[in-house]
Amino acid sequence: METGKQGSCHSFPTSRETSDDLYPHLPASGVLSQRTCPAQAPLLCPQNTGRTEAWKVLSPQGGPWDSVARVLPNGSLLLPAVGIQDEGTFQCRAKSRNGKETRSTYQVRVYQIPGKPEIVDPASELMAGVPNKVGTCLSKGGYPAGTLNWHLDGKPLIPDGKGVSVQEETRRHPETGLFTLQSELMVTPARGGAPHPTFSCSFSPGLPRRRALHTAPIQLSVWEPVPLEVQLVVEPEGGTVAPGGTVTLTCETPAQSSLQIHWIKDGVPLPLTPNPVLLLSEVRPQDQGTYSCVATHPSHGPQESRAVSVHIIETEEGPTAGSLEGQGLGTVALALGILGGLGIAALLIGAIIWQRQRRQGEERKAPENQEEEEEEREELNQSEEPEAAEGSAAGP
């Protein structure tokens, strides 16, 4: 665009400079006043805005950009329909009749106040001791983005990552350039705390002299669940088992169907599928330790059982080289003792059998001896009879 005799848009070190900030509302018009840009010879140059390349130089004579901005007869610059792209720095240079040069700078910022924020998807009640979602604070159609803040009983609620956490999301419309903000609040009410806390949310536009917008407050009830009674039963009783034996651990709770059961050994969670029964088969020394179970219920949170110990009879700390050698010698001694006992038993059985056989043999021989004695007696008697006859014949 031709500038004529008004000059061009650039800085002049010898000129006097003033600066002002304007905050026109969207959609609205903005006017850069003549009080720093006299009407005698106005020259207004937009710099660092979304339309800088299109505007170049504006003068009172008008031009093709009158629908975007034009200079009024009194020397003021009129922006008929301010948009987000009009944000930036505007500069005016003018010369008075006596030749004095004046330069002024204007910083134009636009804003759009969104509608009143609201809390969507609010909770109906909160549970003490576990994280709860209070709700989501939503603000639509604002510019610049601004910020959302939560309040508890009228006081700012500061996220600490423990009992209070906030998850925020900011989206910008691709056509209008306006922002949508949302903030999700999670809290963990303390046991024994306030039974009816009140929550609210506010939108701060981040502009001078602009007040925050507040949602309607919501009051929630806090209830404290009765702790679950979790019992751990171990078989065999006492958790004492021989090497290679089996130990069964059972986690018992009032509501088995809606629980997630996890197991802990020596204070470390076991990487196992949730199951109310833990079976330790063929127990080895590394299976010894302290076991407990954790039952998690959606409305009660996690509850841990008492701990039980599992240990092997022979040792408490696991076998050593000396104990293994002692066990080997004991096994050999036991085997020798068994063999010795078997040998003694065999000898005793053999002696008993021999005695029985001897008695039976003597019983068989007794009748035979009697017959032989009778035969001998008869032979003697027969031999004595002839002798007696001969003696009688030889008598007187």
Secondary structure as the mmCIF struct_conf table of DSSP 4:
data_model
#
loop_
_struct_conf.conf_type_id
_struct_conf.id
_struct_conf.beg_label_comp_id
_struct_conf.beg_label_asym_id
_struct_conf.beg_label_seq_id
_struct_conf.end_label_comp_id
_struct_conf.end_label_asym_id
_struct_conf.end_label_seq_id
HELX_RH_3T_P HELX_RH_3T_P1 GLY A 4 GLN A 6
BEND BEND1 CYS A 9 HIS A 10
TURN_TY1_P TURN_TY1_P1 PRO A 13 THR A 14
BEND BEND2 SER A 15 SER A 15
STRN STRN1 ARG A 16 LEU A 22
HELX_LH_PP_P HELX_LH_PP_P1 PRO A 24 PRO A 24
STRN STRN2 HIS A 25 HIS A 25
BEND BEND3 LEU A 26 PRO A 27
STRN STRN3 GLY A 30 LEU A 32
HELX_RH_3T_P HELX_RH_3T_P2 GLN A 34 THR A 36
BEND BEND4 CYS A 37 CYS A 37
TURN_TY1_P TURN_TY1_P2 ALA A 39 GLN A 40
BEND BEND5 ALA A 41 ALA A 41
STRN STRN4 LEU A 44 GLN A 47
BEND BEND6 ASN A 48 THR A 49
TURN_TY1_P TURN_TY1_P3 GLY A 50 ARG A 51
HELX_RH_AL_P HELX_RH_AL_P1 THR A 52 TRP A 55
BEND BEND7 LYS A 56 LYS A 56
STRN STRN5 LEU A 58 LEU A 58
TURN_TY1_P TURN_TY1_P4 PRO A 60 GLN A 61
TURN_TY1_P TURN_TY1_P5 PRO A 64 VAL A 68
STRN STRN6 ARG A 70 VAL A 71
TURN_TY1_P TURN_TY1_P6 PRO A 73 ASN A 74
BEND BEND8 GLY A 75 GLY A 75
STRN STRN7 LEU A 77 LEU A 79
BEND BEND9 PRO A 80 ALA A 81
HELX_RH_3T_P HELX_RH_3T_P3 ILE A 84 ASP A 86
STRN STRN8 GLY A 88 LYS A 95
TURN_TY1_P TURN_TY1_P7 ARG A 97 ASN A 98
STRN STRN9 GLU A 101 VAL A 108
STRN STRN10 TYR A 111 GLN A 112
HELX_LH_PP_P HELX_LH_PP_P2 GLY A 115 PRO A 117
STRN STRN11 GLU A 118 VAL A 120
BEND BEND10 ASP A 121 ASP A 121
BEND BEND11 SER A 124 SER A 124
STRN STRN12 GLU A 125 MET A 127
TURN_TY1_P TURN_TY1_P8 ALA A 128 GLY A 129
BEND BEND12 VAL A 130 VAL A 130
STRN STRN13 ASN A 132 GLY A 142
STRN STRN14 TYR A 143 TYR A 143
BEND BEND13 PRO A 144 PRO A 144
STRN STRN15 THR A 147 LEU A 152
TURN_TY1_P TURN_TY1_P9 ASP A 153 GLY A 154
STRN STRN16 LYS A 155 PRO A 156
BEND BEND14 GLY A 161 GLY A 163
STRN STRN17 VAL A 164 ARG A 172
TURN_TY1_P TURN_TY1_P10 PRO A 174 THR A 176
STRN STRN18 PHE A 179 VAL A 187
HELX_LH_PP_P HELX_LH_PP_P3 PRO A 189 ALA A 190
TURN_TY1_P TURN_TY1_P11 ARG A 191 GLY A 192
BEND BEND15 GLY A 193 GLY A 193
BEND BEND16 PRO A 195 HIS A 196
STRN STRN19 THR A 198 SER A 204
BEND BEND17 LEU A 207 LEU A 207
TURN_TY1_P TURN_TY1_P12 PRO A 208 ARG A 209
STRN STRN20 LEU A 213 HIS A 214
HELX_LH_PP_P HELX_LH_PP_P4 THR A 215 PRO A 217
STRN STRN21 ILE A 218 GLN A 219
STRN STRN22 SER A 221 TRP A 223
HELX_LH_PP_P HELX_LH_PP_P5 PRO A 225 LEU A 228
STRN STRN23 GLN A 231 GLU A 235
BEND BEND18 PRO A 236 PRO A 236
HELX_RH_3T_P HELX_RH_3T_P4 GLU A 237 GLY A 239
STRN STRN24 THR A 240 VAL A 241
TURN_TY1_P TURN_TY1_P13 PRO A 243 GLY A 244
STRN STRN25 VAL A 247 GLU A 252
BEND BEND19 PRO A 254 PRO A 254
TURN_TY1_P TURN_TY1_P14 SER A 257 SER A 258
STRN STRN26 GLN A 260 LYS A 265
TURN_TY1_P TURN_TY1_P15 ASP A 266 GLY A 267
STRN STRN27 VAL A 268 PRO A 269
BEND BEND20 PRO A 276 PRO A 276
STRN STRN28 VAL A 277 LEU A 280
BEND BEND21 GLU A 282 GLU A 282
HELX_RH_3T_P HELX_RH_3T_P5 PRO A 285 ASP A 287
STRN STRN29 GLY A 289 HIS A 297
TURN_TY1_P TURN_TY1_P16 PRO A 298 HIS A 300
STRN STRN30 GLY A 301 GLU A 304
HELX_LH_PP_P HELX_LH_PP_P6 SER A 305 ALA A 307
STRN STRN31 VAL A 308 ILE A 312
BEND BEND22 ILE A 313 GLU A 314
BEND BEND23 GLU A 316 GLU A 317
HELX_RH_AL_P HELX_RH_AL_P2 ALA A 321 ALA A 393
TURN_TY1_P TURN_TY1_P17 ALA A 394 ALA A 394
#
